[in-house]
Amino acid sequence: MYISELALHGFKSFANKQRLSFGEGITAVVGPNGCGKTNIVDAVRWVLGEQKIRMLRSARLDDIIFNGSDAKKALSVCEVSLTVHNNKGMLPLEYNDVEITRRIFRNGESEYMINRNGCRLKDIHNLFVDTGMGADAYSVIELKMIEDILSENADDRRRMFEEAAGINKYRHQRRATLLKLDATHADLERVDDIISEVENKVHSLQLQMKRYKRHATLVEQLRDSEITLASLRRQSILKELDPLRKNVDTFGKQYSNRMDEEKGREDALEILRKEYEKQREELSKIQTKIDSFSEERQICSNQMLVLSEQERGAEQTIERLNDEKTDGERKKKSHYQRIEELEAEYAAVEPKVKSVTKEYESLIDALERSDVKYSDAQKRLDSLSEAQIEHLKKLNNSRSLRERTEEIVDEKIQALSGMEKRSDDHDEDNKRLKSKQKSLIAERKKCEKTVDQNKVEMEELESSITQFRAEKHENTLEFHRIANRVETLESQLQFYREVVERGEGYSGGARHILNNREKFPTVIDTVANVIDVKEKYRPAVEAALGPVSQSLICEKRSDAMKLIEQLSGEGMGRVWIIPLDAVRNKVSTVEESQTGVDASSVVKCESKYQPIVDCFLKGTPIVKKSAHAEKCLAEG
């Protein structure tokens, strides 16, 4: 027996779903600090039933759920699944692979499953008892637990040895048996009390029984008297019944004659109704044509108004552009004159700037050479520091080399002091060069003031560019927000897809059939999977169908009966099955409401599934407002 796979989703730092596969033997997880190695150990301990939050290095239970980051939203659920390969049959289950799943929500609700079937925490503890695995066993050992094991008292060591010897199960069973014995003794004492109470009641019931027997004899006598009285009344009633029967026969003949006359009148009325329906259909066609013509007229008038507004706006734009053109030509001439003046000033200042720049570059070269020397000294200093740390480590590991190591450390310390003195000298030189650099920068700033005046006009142009960049930055932030939202929705979609793949939400029998399609070839699919509903009508159709949407579909009624017999024999729970040959087309007798649409008209499916849609949705109106729904209810 060994762990073959570990699946994590939303546990601590594992925001996305991750699967880790393990083989027989030793598997090592290697990575830098903070990458989640210890979180894997915590996940194994948690899925095995650990209830102590401090053992999971957390303060609260919802701390183990992913709390979000800068790029990803926090999740509301976490799930860990551990697959154990039961090749040696140590677990009391008839499966080669046993999957243990634990799921927790932020509201505090939790679920436990064994092979995707709901169970209790106690079932998981009983499954791993005396197998060497479990939340309180020593199969999961942290670094600090080794010291705890060595420093435990005799009782704790005894518990560890009992866990290793495999007798913990019997100790738990013994404790449970003793508790049951105490409960049985209490029940026996209660039974004695109940027996004394029952004896008192039996005495009173015996007295009541004697009264009941006397009452039964009186009732029997009364019944005989009533029977004789009823026979006498029956004879008198039969004598009165003969003339009444004759009257009934005469009235029946008169009724049949009147029914024949009424049937002829109903035939004439049906002909008149058909003629009325034809005229009504013609009137509705004429009304639709009138409505279409009025809509076209309204569209044309709107287009004329839009075109007139566009024409007036274009004329105003042309006038504004002509004014801007004249103003731009005037500004262009003034800018050209200003540029010529600035070029003359720049030609006068340029020689002085070049001389100052050359002197500045020479000082920069000297500063760079000193920086190179300083960096070399710093590197040598770092190397010496690393050598010192290495020697200190060797000193802790080996006492026999202590004296020789101390001599080497002293030499390195002396060399380090010399390097520090030279480093101080380089720092002073660097400060002196920086002071010269500041004086040169001050002179350069005086020369640059004249150049800055020329840059004012350029800054006005750059302000518009900055505005565009700010808008671009806002658009980029909005894009990132949308991308984060999309990523969150994709993770939720992935989670819901997994829920749908596992069949959660369906009844136990339906989920068993959907997960084992090869065993049930007569099942076609569910009602929800064979129909396609427009998005805006989806909630209304789901409410109208109710549990029918989870029903299974098969071809024949006999196939449905076989499935029910097979599922009832396996005890898989209830299931809804709709055979296609048992569904009849529904003829709607309710006229379609003008304020809504028929639910069957917004659903698309193959022709062979159309009777199911008509049976459950035809004649059911979908309206936009509750007032319309009340109106439909009032219309019947």
C-alpha positions as CSV (number, residue, x, y, z in Angstrom):
1,M,0.0,0.0,0.0
2,Y,1.3,3.5,-0.9
3,I,0.1,6.9,-1.9
4,S,-0.2,7.1,-5.7
5,E,-1.7,10.6,-6.3
6,L,-2.5,13.8,-4.5
7,A,-4.8,16.4,-6.0
8,L,-5.1,19.9,-4.5
9,H,-7.4,22.8,-5.4
10,G,-7.5,26.1,-3.4
11,F,-5.5,24.7,-0.4
12,K,-3.1,27.4,1.0
13,S,-0.8,28.5,-1.9
14,F,-2.3,26.0,-4.5
15,A,-4.9,28.3,-6.1
16,N,-5.2,26.3,-9.3
17,K,-5.9,22.6,-9.4
18,Q,-2.6,20.6,-9.1
19,R,-2.0,16.8,-9.3
20,L,1.1,15.2,-7.8
21,S,1.8,11.5,-8.8
22,F,3.9,9.3,-6.6
23,G,5.3,5.8,-7.2
24,E,6.5,3.0,-5.0
25,G,9.6,3.6,-3.1
26,I,10.9,7.1,-2.1
27,T,9.7,10.3,-3.7
28,A,11.4,13.6,-2.8
29,V,9.9,17.1,-3.3
30,V,12.6,19.7,-3.8
31,G,12.3,23.4,-4.2
32,P,13.2,26.9,-2.8
33,N,11.8,28.3,0.4
34,G,8.2,29.4,0.2
35,C,7.3,27.3,-2.9
36,G,4.8,25.1,-1.0
37,K,6.7,21.9,0.0
38,T,5.4,21.9,3.6
39,N,1.9,22.7,2.3
40,I,1.9,19.3,0.6
41,V,2.6,17.6,3.9
42,D,-0.1,19.7,5.5
43,A,-2.5,18.7,2.8
44,V,-1.8,15.0,3.4
45,R,-2.3,15.4,7.1
46,W,-5.5,17.4,6.6
47,V,-7.2,15.0,4.2
48,L,-6.5,12.1,6.6
49,G,-8.7,13.9,9.2
50,E,-6.5,16.3,11.1
51,Q,-8.7,18.6,13.3
52,K,-6.0,20.6,15.2
53,I,-5.4,23.8,13.2
54,R,-2.0,24.5,14.9
55,M,-0.7,21.2,13.4
56,L,-1.5,22.8,9.9
57,R,0.5,25.9,10.8
58,S,-2.6,28.1,10.8
59,A,-4.6,30.2,13.3
60,R,-8.1,29.7,11.9
61,L,-9.8,27.0,9.8
62,D,-10.5,29.3,6.8
63,D,-6.7,30.2,6.7
64,I,-6.1,27.0,4.7
65,I,-8.3,28.3,1.9
66,F,-6.5,30.4,-0.7
67,N,-6.8,34.0,0.4
68,G,-6.0,35.6,-3.0
69,S,-3.1,37.6,-4.4
70,D,-2.4,40.7,-6.5
71,A,-3.2,38.8,-9.7
72,K,-5.8,36.3,-8.5
73,K,-9.0,36.6,-6.4
74,A,-9.5,34.6,-3.2
75,L,-11.4,31.3,-3.4
76,S,-14.4,30.2,-1.3
77,V,-13.7,26.5,-1.2
78,C,-10.7,24.2,-1.0
79,E,-10.5,20.5,-1.8
80,V,-7.8,17.8,-1.4
81,S,-8.0,14.3,-2.7
82,L,-5.6,11.5,-1.7
83,T,-5.4,8.3,-3.8
84,V,-4.0,5.2,-2.0
85,H,-3.0,2.2,-4.0
86,N,-4.4,-0.8,-2.0
87,N,-2.3,-3.4,-3.8
88,K,-1.8,-5.5,-0.6
89,G,-5.4,-5.3,0.7
90,M,-4.5,-3.6,3.9
91,L,-7.6,-1.3,3.7
92,P,-10.9,-3.1,4.3
93,L,-12.3,-2.1,0.8
94,E,-12.6,-4.2,-2.4
95,Y,-10.8,-1.6,-4.5
96,N,-7.3,-1.4,-5.8
97,D,-7.3,2.4,-5.6
98,V,-9.1,4.2,-2.7
99,E,-9.6,7.9,-3.1
100,I,-10.1,10.0,0.1
101,T,-11.5,13.5,-0.4
102,R,-12.0,16.4,2.0
103,R,-13.7,19.7,1.0
104,I,-14.3,22.8,3.2
105,F,-16.1,26.1,2.5
106,R,-15.6,29.5,4.0
107,N,-18.9,29.3,5.9
108,G,-17.5,26.4,7.9
109,E,-19.3,23.6,6.1
110,S,-17.2,20.5,5.3
111,E,-17.6,17.3,3.3
112,Y,-15.8,13.9,3.5
113,M,-15.9,11.4,0.7
114,I,-14.5,7.9,0.0
115,N,-14.4,7.1,-3.7
116,R,-16.6,10.1,-4.4
117,N,-19.3,8.8,-2.0
118,G,-20.2,10.9,1.0
119,C,-19.1,9.6,4.4
120,R,-18.2,10.7,8.0
121,L,-14.9,11.7,9.5
122,K,-15.2,8.6,11.7
123,D,-15.4,6.4,8.6
124,I,-12.0,7.8,7.4
125,H,-10.4,7.2,10.9
126,N,-11.7,3.6,11.0
127,L,-10.5,3.0,7.5
128,F,-6.8,3.9,8.3
129,V,-6.7,2.5,11.9
130,D,-3.7,0.1,12.5
131,T,-2.4,0.8,8.9
132,G,0.3,3.1,9.9
133,M,-1.5,6.0,8.2
134,G,-3.7,8.6,9.9
135,A,-3.9,12.1,11.3
136,D,-2.5,11.1,14.7
137,A,-0.1,8.4,13.5
138,Y,3.7,8.9,13.0
139,S,3.6,8.3,9.3
140,V,3.7,12.1,8.7
141,I,6.6,13.5,10.7
142,E,7.8,17.1,10.7
143,L,11.2,18.2,11.8
144,K,10.2,19.4,15.2
145,M,8.2,16.2,15.9
146,I,11.5,14.2,16.2
147,E,12.4,16.1,19.3
148,D,8.9,15.7,20.7
149,I,9.1,11.9,20.2
150,L,12.5,11.7,22.0
151,S,11.2,13.9,24.9
152,E,7.8,12.3,25.4
153,N,6.9,10.5,28.7
154,A,6.2,6.8,29.1
155,D,2.5,7.0,28.2
156,D,3.2,8.8,25.0
157,R,5.9,6.4,24.0
158,R,3.5,3.5,24.8
159,R,0.9,5.0,22.5
160,M,3.5,5.2,19.7
161,F,4.6,1.6,20.2
162,E,0.9,0.5,20.2
163,E,0.3,2.3,17.0
164,A,3.4,0.6,15.4
165,A,2.3,-2.8,16.8
166,G,-1.2,-2.4,15.3
167,I,-3.3,-2.8,18.6
168,N,-4.8,0.6,18.6
169,K,-7.9,-0.7,16.8
170,Y,-8.5,-3.2,19.6
171,R,-8.0,-0.5,22.3
172,H,-10.6,1.7,20.5
173,Q,-13.0,-1.3,20.2
174,R,-12.5,-2.1,23.9
175,R,-13.3,1.5,24.9
176,A,-16.4,1.5,22.6
177,T,-17.5,-1.8,24.1
178,L,-17.2,-0.6,27.6
179,L,-19.3,2.5,26.7
180,K,-21.9,0.2,25.2
181,L,-21.9,-2.0,28.4
182,D,-22.4,1.1,30.6
183,A,-25.3,2.2,28.3
184,T,-26.8,-1.4,28.5
185,H,-26.6,-1.4,32.3
186,A,-28.5,1.9,32.4
187,D,-31.0,0.5,29.9
188,L,-31.6,-2.6,32.2
189,E,-32.2,-0.4,35.2
190,R,-34.7,1.6,33.1
191,V,-36.4,-1.7,32.0
192,D,-36.9,-2.7,35.7
193,D,-38.7,0.6,36.2
194,I,-40.7,0.2,33.1
195,I,-41.8,-3.4,34.2
196,S,-43.1,-2.1,37.5
197,E,-45.1,0.6,35.7
198,V,-46.4,-1.9,33.2
199,E,-47.6,-4.3,35.9
200,N,-49.7,-1.5,37.4
201,K,-51.1,-0.7,34.0
202,V,-51.9,-4.5,33.3
203,H,-54.1,-4.6,36.5
204,S,-56.1,-1.6,35.3
205,L,-56.4,-3.1,31.8
206,Q,-57.8,-6.4,33.2
207,L,-60.6,-4.4,34.8
208,Q,-61.2,-2.6,31.6
209,M,-61.3,-5.9,29.7
210,K,-64.1,-7.3,31.9
211,R,-66.1,-4.1,31.2
212,Y,-65.4,-4.5,27.5
213,K,-66.7,-8.1,27.4
214,R,-69.9,-7.0,29.0
215,H,-70.2,-4.1,26.5
216,A,-69.5,-6.6,23.6
217,T,-72.5,-8.8,24.6
218,L,-74.8,-5.7,24.7
219,V,-73.5,-4.5,21.3
220,E,-74.2,-8.0,19.8
221,Q,-77.8,-7.9,21.0
222,L,-78.3,-4.4,19.7
223,R,-76.9,-5.4,16.3
224,D,-79.4,-8.3,16.0
225,S,-82.3,-5.9,16.8
226,E,-81.1,-3.4,14.2
227,I,-80.8,-6.1,11.5
228,T,-84.5,-7.2,12.1
229,L,-85.6,-3.6,12.0
230,A,-83.6,-3.0,8.7
231,S,-85.3,-6.0,7.0
232,L,-88.7,-4.7,7.8
233,R,-87.8,-1.3,6.4
234,R,-86.4,-2.8,3.3
235,Q,-89.6,-4.6,2.4
236,S,-91.6,-1.4,2.7
237,I,-89.1,0.5,0.6
238,L,-89.2,-2.1,-2.2
239,K,-93.0,-1.7,-2.4
240,E,-92.6,2.1,-2.9
241,L,-89.7,1.7,-5.4
242,D,-91.7,0.0,-8.3
243,P,-93.8,3.1,-9.3
244,L,-90.7,5.3,-9.1
245,R,-88.8,3.1,-11.5
246,K,-91.6,3.4,-14.1
247,N,-91.4,7.2,-13.8
248,V,-87.6,7.1,-14.3
249,D,-87.9,5.1,-17.6
250,T,-90.4,7.7,-19.0
251,F,-88.1,10.6,-18.0
252,G,-85.0,8.8,-19.6
253,K,-86.8,8.5,-23.0
254,Q,-87.7,12.2,-22.9
255,Y,-84.0,13.1,-22.0
256,S,-82.6,11.1,-25.0
257,N,-84.9,12.9,-27.4
258,R,-83.8,16.3,-26.1
259,M,-80.1,15.3,-26.3
260,D,-80.5,14.4,-30.1
261,E,-81.9,17.9,-30.7
262,E,-79.0,19.5,-28.7
263,K,-76.4,17.6,-30.7
264,G,-77.7,19.1,-34.0
265,R,-77.5,22.6,-32.5
266,E,-73.9,21.9,-31.4
267,D,-72.9,20.9,-35.0
268,A,-74.2,24.1,-36.3
269,L,-72.4,26.1,-33.6
270,E,-69.1,24.3,-34.5
271,I,-69.4,25.4,-38.1
272,L,-69.9,29.0,-37.0
273,R,-66.9,28.8,-34.7
274,K,-64.6,27.6,-37.6
275,E,-65.8,30.5,-39.8
276,Y,-65.0,32.9,-36.9
277,E,-61.5,31.5,-36.5
278,K,-60.7,32.0,-40.2
279,Q,-61.9,35.6,-40.2
280,R,-59.9,36.2,-37.0
281,E,-56.7,34.9,-38.6
282,E,-57.2,37.2,-41.7
283,L,-57.7,40.2,-39.4
284,S,-54.4,39.4,-37.5
285,K,-52.4,39.2,-40.8
286,I,-53.8,42.6,-41.9
287,Q,-52.9,44.1,-38.4
288,T,-49.3,42.8,-38.7
289,K,-48.9,44.4,-42.1
290,I,-50.1,47.7,-40.8
291,D,-47.7,47.5,-37.8
292,S,-44.7,46.8,-40.2
293,F,-45.6,49.8,-42.4
294,S,-45.8,52.1,-39.4
295,E,-42.4,50.9,-38.1
296,E,-40.8,51.5,-41.6
297,R,-42.3,55.0,-41.6
298,Q,-40.9,55.8,-38.2
299,I,-37.5,54.5,-39.2
300,C,-37.4,56.7,-42.3
301,S,-38.4,59.8,-40.3
302,N,-35.6,59.1,-37.8
303,Q,-33.1,58.7,-40.5
304,M,-34.1,62.1,-42.1
305,L,-33.6,63.8,-38.7
306,V,-30.2,62.2,-38.2
307,L,-29.0,63.2,-41.7
308,S,-30.2,66.8,-41.2
309,E,-28.3,67.0,-37.9
310,Q,-25.2,65.5,-39.5
311,E,-25.3,68.1,-42.3
312,R,-25.6,71.0,-39.8
313,G,-22.7,69.6,-37.7
314,A,-20.5,69.2,-40.8
315,E,-21.1,72.9,-41.8
316,Q,-20.1,74.0,-38.3
317,T,-17.0,71.8,-38.4
318,I,-15.9,73.3,-41.7
319,E,-16.2,76.9,-40.3
320,R,-14.3,75.9,-37.2
321,L,-11.4,74.3,-39.2
322,N,-11.1,77.4,-41.4
323,D,-10.7,79.6,-38.3
324,E,-8.1,77.2,-36.8
325,K,-6.2,77.1,-40.1
326,T,-5.7,80.9,-40.2
327,D,-4.8,81.0,-36.5
328,G,-2.3,78.1,-37.0
329,E,-0.6,80.0,-39.9
330,R,-0.2,83.1,-37.7
331,K,1.3,81.1,-34.8
332,K,3.6,79.2,-37.3
333,K,5.2,82.5,-38.4
334,S,5.8,83.7,-34.8
335,H,7.4,80.3,-33.9
336,Y,9.8,80.5,-36.9
337,Q,11.0,83.9,-35.7
338,R,11.5,82.6,-32.2
339,I,13.5,79.6,-33.4
340,E,15.9,81.9,-35.3
341,E,16.5,83.9,-32.2
342,L,17.1,80.8,-30.1
343,E,19.5,79.3,-32.6
344,A,21.6,82.5,-32.5
345,E,21.8,82.4,-28.7
346,Y,22.7,78.7,-28.8
347,A,25.6,79.3,-31.2
348,A,27.0,81.9,-28.7
349,V,26.8,79.5,-25.7
350,E,27.9,76.3,-27.4
351,P,31.8,76.7,-27.0
352,K,31.5,77.2,-23.3
353,V,29.2,74.2,-22.9
354,K,31.7,71.9,-24.8
355,S,34.6,72.9,-22.6
356,V,32.7,72.3,-19.4
357,T,31.5,68.9,-20.8
358,K,35.0,67.7,-21.6
359,E,36.2,68.6,-18.0
360,Y,33.2,66.8,-16.6
361,E,33.9,63.7,-18.7
362,S,37.5,63.5,-17.5
363,L,36.3,63.6,-13.9
364,I,33.7,60.9,-14.6
365,D,36.5,58.7,-16.0
366,A,38.5,59.1,-12.9
367,L,35.4,58.4,-10.8
368,E,34.7,55.2,-12.8
369,R,38.3,54.0,-12.3
370,S,38.0,54.5,-8.5
371,D,34.6,52.7,-8.6
372,V,36.3,49.7,-10.3
373,K,39.0,49.6,-7.7
374,Y,36.3,49.9,-5.0
375,S,34.2,47.1,-6.5
376,D,37.3,44.8,-6.7
377,A,38.0,45.5,-3.0
378,Q,34.4,44.8,-2.2
379,K,34.5,41.5,-4.1
380,R,37.6,40.5,-2.2
381,L,35.9,41.5,1.0
382,D,32.9,39.4,0.1
383,S,35.0,36.4,-0.7
384,L,36.9,36.7,2.6
385,S,33.5,36.9,4.4
386,E,32.3,33.8,2.7
387,A,35.6,32.0,3.6
388,Q,35.1,33.1,7.2
389,I,31.6,31.7,7.3
390,E,32.8,28.4,5.8
391,H,35.5,28.1,8.4
392,L,33.0,28.8,11.2
393,K,30.8,26.0,9.9
394,K,33.8,23.6,9.8
395,L,34.6,24.7,13.4
396,N,31.0,23.6,14.5
397,N,31.2,20.3,12.6
398,S,34.8,19.2,13.7
399,R,36.3,20.0,17.1
400,S,39.6,18.4,16.1
401,L,40.5,21.3,13.6
402,R,39.7,24.1,16.0
403,E,43.2,25.5,16.6
404,R,44.2,25.5,12.9
405,T,40.9,27.1,12.0
406,E,41.3,29.9,14.6
407,E,44.8,30.8,13.1
408,I,43.2,31.0,9.6
409,V,40.4,33.2,10.9
410,D,42.9,35.6,12.6
411,E,44.8,35.9,9.3
412,K,41.6,36.6,7.4
413,I,40.6,39.2,10.0
414,Q,43.8,41.1,9.6
415,A,43.5,41.0,5.8
416,L,39.9,42.2,6.3
417,S,41.0,45.1,8.4
418,G,43.5,46.1,5.7
419,M,40.8,45.9,3.1
420,E,38.5,48.1,5.3
421,K,41.3,50.8,5.6
422,R,41.7,50.8,1.8
423,S,38.0,50.9,1.4
424,D,37.8,54.0,3.7
425,D,40.5,55.7,1.5
426,H,38.5,55.0,-1.6
427,D,35.4,56.4,0.1
428,E,37.3,59.7,0.8
429,D,38.5,59.9,-2.8
430,N,34.9,59.2,-3.9
431,K,33.6,62.1,-1.7
432,R,36.2,64.5,-3.1
433,L,35.3,63.6,-6.7
434,K,31.6,64.0,-5.9
435,S,32.1,67.5,-4.5
436,K,33.9,68.5,-7.8
437,Q,31.1,66.9,-9.7
438,K,28.5,69.0,-7.8
439,S,30.4,72.3,-8.7
440,L,30.5,71.3,-12.4
441,I,26.9,70.3,-12.3
442,A,26.0,73.8,-10.9
443,E,27.9,75.5,-13.8
444,R,26.2,73.3,-16.2
445,K,22.8,74.1,-14.8
446,K,23.5,77.8,-15.4
447,C,24.1,77.0,-19.1
448,E,21.0,74.8,-19.2
449,K,18.6,77.5,-18.0
450,T,18.8,79.2,-21.4
451,V,18.1,75.9,-23.1
452,D,15.1,75.2,-20.7
453,Q,13.4,78.3,-21.9
454,N,13.3,76.8,-25.4
455,K,11.8,73.6,-24.0
456,V,8.7,75.3,-22.6
457,E,6.9,75.2,-25.9
458,M,7.9,71.6,-26.4
459,E,6.5,70.8,-22.9
460,E,3.1,72.2,-24.0
461,L,3.1,69.6,-26.8
462,E,4.3,66.9,-24.4
463,S,1.5,67.6,-22.0
464,S,-1.0,66.4,-24.6
465,I,1.2,63.3,-25.0
466,T,1.2,62.8,-21.3
467,Q,-2.6,63.0,-21.2
468,F,-2.8,60.3,-23.9
469,R,-0.4,58.2,-21.9
470,A,-2.5,58.6,-18.8
471,E,-5.6,57.5,-20.7
472,K,-3.5,54.6,-22.0
473,H,-2.5,53.7,-18.5
474,E,-6.1,53.8,-17.3
475,N,-7.1,51.6,-20.2
476,T,-4.3,49.2,-19.3
477,L,-5.5,49.0,-15.7
478,E,-9.1,48.4,-16.9
479,F,-7.8,45.6,-19.1
480,H,-5.9,44.0,-16.2
481,R,-9.1,44.2,-14.0
482,I,-11.1,42.6,-16.8
483,A,-8.4,40.0,-17.3
484,N,-8.4,39.2,-13.5
485,R,-12.2,38.9,-13.6
486,V,-12.0,36.6,-16.6
487,E,-9.4,34.4,-14.9
488,T,-11.6,34.2,-11.8
489,L,-14.6,33.3,-13.9
490,E,-12.5,30.7,-15.7
491,S,-11.5,29.1,-12.4
492,Q,-15.1,29.0,-11.3
493,L,-16.1,27.6,-14.6
494,Q,-13.4,24.9,-14.3
495,F,-14.7,24.1,-10.8
496,Y,-18.3,23.9,-12.0
497,R,-17.3,21.7,-14.9
498,E,-15.6,19.3,-12.5
499,V,-18.8,19.3,-10.4
500,V,-20.8,18.5,-13.6
501,E,-18.4,15.8,-14.7
502,R,-18.8,14.1,-11.2
503,G,-22.6,14.3,-11.6
504,E,-23.1,16.3,-8.4
505,G,-26.6,17.8,-8.2
506,Y,-28.2,14.6,-9.6
507,S,-29.8,11.9,-7.5
508,G,-27.7,8.9,-6.4
509,G,-29.2,6.6,-9.1
510,A,-28.8,9.1,-11.9
511,R,-25.2,9.9,-10.9
512,H,-24.3,6.2,-10.8
513,I,-25.8,5.7,-14.3
514,L,-24.0,8.8,-15.8
515,N,-20.6,7.7,-14.3
516,N,-21.0,4.1,-15.6
517,R,-22.5,4.6,-19.1
518,E,-21.0,1.3,-20.4
519,K,-23.1,-0.7,-18.0
520,F,-26.4,1.1,-19.1
521,P,-26.3,1.3,-22.9
522,T,-30.1,1.9,-23.1
523,V,-29.8,5.3,-21.4
524,I,-29.5,8.1,-24.1
525,D,-28.8,11.2,-21.9
526,T,-30.5,13.6,-19.5
527,V,-33.2,16.1,-20.4
528,A,-30.9,19.0,-19.6
529,N,-28.3,17.8,-22.1
530,V,-30.6,17.2,-25.1
531,I,-32.3,20.6,-25.1
532,D,-30.8,24.0,-26.0
533,V,-32.4,27.1,-24.4
534,K,-31.8,30.7,-25.3
535,E,-29.8,32.4,-22.5
536,K,-32.4,35.0,-21.4
537,Y,-35.1,32.3,-21.1
538,R,-32.9,29.7,-19.3
539,P,-34.0,30.6,-15.6
540,A,-37.7,30.5,-16.6
541,V,-37.4,27.1,-18.4
542,E,-35.4,25.6,-15.5
543,A,-38.1,26.7,-13.1
544,A,-40.8,25.3,-15.3
545,L,-39.0,21.9,-15.7
546,G,-38.0,21.5,-12.1
547,P,-36.7,18.0,-11.3
548,V,-37.6,16.9,-14.9
549,S,-34.4,18.5,-16.2
550,Q,-32.4,15.8,-14.2
551,S,-34.5,12.9,-15.7
552,L,-32.8,10.2,-17.8
553,I,-34.1,9.4,-21.3
554,C,-34.4,5.9,-22.9
555,E,-36.1,4.5,-26.0
556,K,-38.7,2.1,-24.6
557,R,-40.8,1.7,-21.5
558,S,-39.4,-1.9,-21.0
559,D,-35.8,-0.5,-20.9
560,A,-37.0,2.0,-18.2
561,M,-38.5,-0.9,-16.1
562,K,-35.3,-2.9,-16.4
563,L,-33.2,0.1,-15.2
564,I,-35.5,0.6,-12.2
565,E,-35.3,-3.1,-11.2
566,Q,-31.5,-3.0,-11.6
567,L,-31.0,0.2,-9.5
568,S,-33.5,-1.0,-6.8
569,G,-31.5,-4.2,-6.5
570,E,-28.2,-2.3,-6.0
571,G,-29.8,0.2,-3.6
572,M,-28.6,3.3,-5.5
573,G,-31.5,5.6,-4.6
574,R,-34.3,7.1,-6.6
575,V,-34.1,8.2,-10.3
576,W,-36.4,9.8,-12.9
577,I,-36.6,8.0,-16.3
578,I,-38.7,9.1,-19.3
579,P,-39.2,6.5,-22.1
580,L,-39.7,8.1,-25.5
581,D,-42.4,5.6,-26.6
582,A,-44.6,6.6,-23.5
583,V,-44.6,10.4,-24.1
584,R,-47.6,11.7,-26.1
585,N,-47.8,15.0,-27.9
586,K,-49.6,17.6,-25.8
587,V,-52.3,19.6,-27.5
588,S,-52.5,23.0,-25.8
589,T,-56.0,24.3,-25.3
590,V,-54.8,27.7,-24.0
591,E,-54.4,30.6,-26.4
592,E,-50.9,32.2,-26.5
593,S,-50.7,35.4,-24.3
594,Q,-49.9,38.6,-26.1
595,T,-47.6,39.6,-23.2
596,G,-45.4,36.5,-23.2
597,V,-44.1,33.6,-25.3
598,D,-44.8,29.9,-25.1
599,A,-42.0,28.0,-23.2
600,S,-41.8,25.3,-25.8
601,S,-41.0,27.8,-28.6
602,V,-37.7,29.0,-26.9
603,V,-36.3,25.4,-26.6
604,K,-34.4,23.7,-29.5
605,C,-33.8,20.0,-29.7
606,E,-33.8,17.0,-32.1
607,S,-37.2,16.0,-33.5
608,K,-37.3,12.7,-31.5
609,Y,-37.1,14.7,-28.2
610,Q,-39.8,17.3,-29.2
611,P,-42.6,15.3,-27.5
612,I,-40.8,15.6,-24.2
613,V,-40.6,19.4,-24.6
614,D,-44.2,19.7,-25.7
615,C,-45.4,17.5,-22.8
616,F,-43.7,19.6,-20.0
617,L,-43.5,23.1,-21.5
618,K,-46.2,23.6,-24.2
619,G,-48.9,25.9,-22.9
620,T,-46.7,27.4,-20.2
621,P,-46.2,31.2,-21.0
622,I,-43.0,33.1,-20.2
623,V,-43.6,36.8,-19.3
624,K,-41.3,39.7,-18.4
625,K,-43.1,41.2,-15.4
626,S,-45.1,39.8,-12.5
627,A,-48.1,42.0,-13.5
628,H,-48.2,40.1,-16.8
629,A,-48.0,36.8,-15.0
630,E,-51.0,37.8,-12.8
631,K,-52.9,38.8,-16.0
632,C,-52.2,35.4,-17.5
633,L,-53.4,33.7,-14.3
634,A,-56.6,35.8,-14.4
635,E,-57.2,34.8,-18.0
636,G,-57.0,31.2,-17.0
